[in-house]
């Protein structure tokens, strides 16, 4: 089978999210003797429409566009595929995401007349911010039908909010917020309509990583095509029986400075916890070291800061930890939670999409009732001060069923075969 994967970047350029997922699929497909090509956008003109091969996987580059969030969505124009010099004729095209591609490129792919599978790992087609967490002051998700007016107001408000003091004054005097609102409203007016046209006219089958995210997605997207819910699988590691230090709790957080990952919750909660339990908690924070090290947590000696880790080093990193944190405001799946469980690390997480599809609250992890610092503090203290409860969590973690990367791919491959027969 010949498979083309579409994704925003290669994993060696962007060690996160969808590039890691695309690389995972490509590697397994290659190991099953499929021909595989990853197609990504680039701003480097020297790479336009160029192909190279690495570890028996082809990589092909096409031009990226600037400001995808506003300019990526256009109605179909006259398009062709003459510039595409793919290394083979595909049987299946699998879009993991299409950030930084021109939407006309999607129509060009459709002109290849092969089945197109669309994987919705995030919410970028319907939300300017990719993750709809900015509209409501209490950090609740946007549950209304997103439209040009509400989104334009949200965007202009956040641009103004993030200005420094003097720029805010200038912006206010020049009425930039209102000007931005009008400009964005024009740009976004047809965006939802076009995103739904993609579902209707381009994609043959849709995949979601969690049932609850699929339900949220269909508040905004048309439910007119066959779809599947297939959890992201992880590369499983066999580890020997883990030894725990009853005097010290090793806590890990891998979300860096990202607001979406719950950084404000982490900073406030552990400023309190590390003061109260100076000799009971050790902590490691991964991601955005230069920013995080300027936070309130930098004053504590029992905390270490790192940049984003390489996924290949996951075993060394997670073997150390007793508790893993992910208080995200928006998450469509949370692969790191499964990786915590695989390494017998107790997960404490917000109730994002898919969390309760793997965590039984207070049985094999803790799901925060409210994603606020106080609830995170209570959860950590419950683990520190109740050894019986902590031991029970660890026993249940050992028996939690986690889907592997190969199991996930096998489920996806069943979809490939179903559509390949229709060619």
Secondary structure by P-SEA (a helix, b strand, c coil): cbbbbbcccccccccccaaaaaaaaaaaaaaabbbbbbbbcccccccccbbbbcccbbbbbccccccccccccccccccccccccccccccbbbbcccccccaaaaaaaaacccbbbbbccccccccccccccccccccccccccccaaaaaaaaaaaaaaaccaaaaaaaaaaaaaaaaaaaaaaaacaaaaaaaaaaaccccbbbbccaaaaaaaaaccccccbbbbbcccccccccccccccccbbbbbbcccccccccaaaaaaaaaaaaaacccccccccccaaaaaaaccccccccccccccccccccccccccccbbbbbcccccccaaaaaaaaaccbbbbcccccccccccccccbbbbccccaaaaaaaaaaaaccaaaaaaaaaaaaabbbbcaaaaaaaaaaaaaaaaaac
